[in-house]
Amino acid sequence: MRSTTPGLLTRAAVCVALASLPGCATEPPDDSGALTIGLLLPFTGSESATASNFERAVLYARDRINAGGGVKGRRLRVISADTHSDARRSVASVKQLIAEGALVVLGPESAEIAAEIKPILDDGNVVLLSPLVGAADDAKVDCAHPWFRLAPSARALGEALAKEMDAMKVDRVGVLHAEDAYDTALEDAVIQRFVSLGGQVTFEASLDPNAQSYASIVGRAVDAHADTIVLASSPRSAALAVNELAASNDERPRLFLSPLLKTDLLVQNVAPETLEGALGVAPKIHDTSEAFPAAFGDRWLGDRPLEGAYFYYDAMVLLAFGLEKSTLVQGKLDPAQLESAIRAEAGPPGDSLGWNEVESGLGRLRDQDEIYYSGLTGPMLLTECGARRLGTSSTWSVHAGAIGDVPQQ
């Protein structure tokens, strides 16, 4: 737990003094009366590489919100907790966030962990808003207790990947995937849509995340003449599979990659050129100008925002607008009212406000103006169940050892 609980006051004081350093998500100890937002990220474990960057996006948004007068006349504070990249340990972290008064939890970076903690949050009347990880399958979300997701579901992205394969005239593929809920749903969607488009799946296998080698699986894929491979797994598993595919096959297979593999962690851990020309899909960033990276860098000593940071920034601003439109009674709120307010602030009617209009937007809300937030990741029209209504997927590729977006036609 990363918070100002009694046992961590010394660390909190250090964070106040060194506010520009990563991981210092706590507020000054005298910030009583602030509204508490919980942030649940994998600061340790197998998925920890991006957590601090995403946390910085939330803290930057928090700073701007507080500079604009806060919410309901009160500052926002962010308390960060660690999933440890583990569903069981995430439960304990979520319970602590609830105990510390979190009105909303942002995160986590795992659809499986989200499914594990959602009932606990519902019981505690705490709203869940996931910036980057969508549901494995939107159709299975309980609409009686919305789970707000700013990124497309695994199913939607899997179908988008299948369409890219069809557009590139791929006829036969092999599929290698992890067994977690997100990657399994993405794999199912790829296969179903690809087959419906006339393609053939010649090989399918799951990747044990703890395995030290996938030689036997790779051998079977080669024997099945799977010269085109879909990979949906963690970067570690994918890098191991890619290296062994390249070593066991004279001809480098064509690779199609899942959204979670759009990371330099994959590129840096494979042999040179083994990923050349690989194609993938990912949630879409609409604002590709230098304005946000420059502002982010000014706040964090030159650090650059990862793509996921755009979604975390948008989530925090959307949440602040929704909170401003909600009624607080003795510091408490009605989750149903907040859910309705978040949907209202994600789309018309009213004037559209961008990512850099946070302060003026909060002022206009206090003046009862009709506005809605359209941020770095584009319009955020949300369904009753909390899913993003507009298509938000983009295509990317690996060229000369670097990841880059593929321009839309």
C-alpha positions, 0 to 999 in steps of 0.5 A: 500500500502506498498511502499516508497510513500511520506506519508510512508517515516518514515516507509521506514526508519524503514524498512531499519534499521530493514531489517530482520523483516517481511513486510519491502518490501520497498527499501532504499529511495536513490535506484533511478534507480532501476527496480520496481517489484510489489508484490500483497499479502493478508497481511490483511483479511481472507487469510492473514496467509501466505503473510509475508512468501511469501514476504520474499521468494521474498525479499530473491531472490531479495537480491541474484539477486542484489548481482549478479549485478542486472538486466541490470546493475540496482538493483531490488526493490520490492514494496508490496501491500495488496489485503485485501483479497478482489477483489475490494480493490485489484484494487486500490492496482494494480493501485497504483503499476502501478503508482509507475512504476511496470514492473511486478506484482507477485501474487495474492493469488486468481484466482478471484482477478487475473481475476479482475486485469488482464485487468488493468495490460494489459492496463498498459503494466504490466506483471502478474506472479502468483507463486502459484495460477493457473487459475480456468481453463487454457482453459479460459485464453486469450493467446493474453495477457499471464498470467504466472502461475507456479502452476497447474490450479484448473481443473488440481488439481481437476482431480488429486484429483479424480484420487486419490479417484479412486485409493483408491477404493472410490465409492460414495462421497459428495462434499462441496465447496466454491462458488469462481471461483477457488474452483468451478472449482476444484469441477467441475473437481473432479465431472466430472473426478470421474464420468467418472471413474465410481464413484457416487456423492451422495451430493453436496453443497456450503459453505457460507464463512460467515456462523457460522454453516453448521449444515443443510448442514452437516445433509443433507450430512449424510442423503445422506450417504456421508461417503466420503467427498471432501472439497474445501474451505477456511481453516476456512470454512473447519474446521467448516465443519469438526468439525460439520461432526464429531459431527453429525456422529458416523463414521468419514467420509473419507476426500479428501482436496483441495490444499488450505487446505494444511495448519496448519491453518486447522489442528489447528482448528479441533478437535483431530483426525477428520482429521486423514487419510485425503488426498489431492493434492497440487502443487509439490515441487521438491527440498525437501532437507534442503538446501533452508530452511537452507538458508531461515532461515539464512536470516530470523532469523530462519523462515522456508519457507512455500511451497508457498515460494518455488514458490515465490522464483522461480517466482522472479528468473525466472523473473530476468532471463527474464528481463536480456534477455529483452531490456529496453528503458528509463526504459520501456520494451515491455511486449511481449518481456518480455513474450517471454524472460520468456518462453525462460528462463523456458526451453531448449536449454542451461544449466539448472541452479538451485535455488542456482545459481542465481548470476552466472546465471545472469553473464552467461546471460550477457555473452550471454550464453544459460541457463534456470532456473529449480528451487525449483519447478522443470522444468518450461516449459511454454505454449504460454498462460503461463501455466506450461506444466509438471505435478506438483501435489503431494499428501499429508495426515494428520497423527497424527495431522501433514501434510506430503507428500505421497511418490510417488510409 
